[in-house]
Amino acid sequence: MMKIAVYGREFQPSVIPYVQQLFDLLATRNTTLWIYEEFYRFLGQQVNFPQRLHTFATRRQLPDDIGFMLSLGGDGTMLAAVSIVGDSGIPVAGINFGRLGFLADISKNDIETSLTAILLEEYNIQKRTLLSVQSEETTLFEGNHFALNDITLFKSDSSAMITVSAYLNGELLNSYWADGIIVATPTGSTAYSLSCGGPIIIPGSGNFVITPISPHNLNVRPVVVSDDMELDLEIESRSGKFLLSCDSKTTALSTDIRLNISRAHYQVNLIRLKKYSYFSNLRNKLLWGLDARNY
């Protein structure tokens, strides 16, 4: 019997019929489900669960032989699911109920065919690199300090810029006068970093990118570096504080805190159907090739 974890967050009522279709389909297969506790409460009376379910709040409450995790939502939901999975190696598949769907790439209109293929193990595993952010002065994010997309530093108010001194393997790279900086993985290169002028980096290329946010010096540009390098950051701010974001988690910190960013000790396993193509997905999501001159 296949054991499946299901993760999700609140979404619009228009999505409920697709969620019902998913649970109806799983009930006809030889599966046992573990649903994220908060998501189960949200679904409440909106969905009819045709089989007996278990709930979980943390990864430790999942059985060791769980087959995979289904993320129901957009890319933000997928990031949260990856955070729960951590370094367990549990494969993650995302059904896109959101807008963009770079990570959650299964369309809600293809639930039956896609889920059937996954249950038959007709898929590939795509490994994605994560970043780790740590500090000697404090424990960050209760130890869950890993990011699949990006680690970002922001100024804590709407007035003055902050200064971020960045050291690569101990050598000064630059002191950024900016609203902040983004350190993104190849996966995250199509997210916030891209909107700030950063390049698209192909997953598996062995790099990450440092992208300034609204730098004061216009000749300061994103820098692509090897992911085996370590990045140390020192922050100066008039307010004495700054904001640190690690994917969907954010905290306020004192400028006394020095940060170290490096490649995480593990990779996440994403389920990709055999028809999946990274470049096709890229073209579709970024609307490349829609110029009339291509037809």
Sequence and secondary structure as in RCSB ss.txt:
>XXXX:A:sequence
MMKIAVYGREFQPSVIPYVQQLFDLLATRNTTLWIYEEFYRFLGQQVNFPQRLHTFATRRQLPDDIGFMLSLGGD
GTMLAAVSIVGDSGIPVAGINFGRLGFLADISKNDIETSLTAILLEEYNIQKRTLLSVQSEETTLFEGNHFALND
ITLFKSDSSAMITVSAYLNGELLNSYWADGIIVATPTGSTAYSLSCGGPIIIPGSGNFVITPISPHNLNVRPVVV
SDDMELDLEIESRSGKFLLSCDSKTTALSTDIRLNISRAHYQVNLIRLKKYSYFSNLRNKLLWGLDARNY
>XXXX:A:secstr
 EEEEEEE    GGGHHHHHHHHHHHHTSSEEEEEEHHHHHHHGGGS   S EEEESSGGGS TT  EEEEEESH
HHHHHHHHHHGGG   EEEEE SS  SSS EEGGGHHHHHHHHHTT EEEEEEEEEEEE SSS  GGG  EESSE
EEEEESSSSS EEEEEEETTEEEEEEEESEEEEE TGGGGTHHHHTT     TTSSEEEEEEES SSTT   EEE
ETTS EEEEEE TTSEEEEEETTEEEEEETT  EEEEEEEEEEEEEEETT  HHHHHHHHTTTT SGGG 
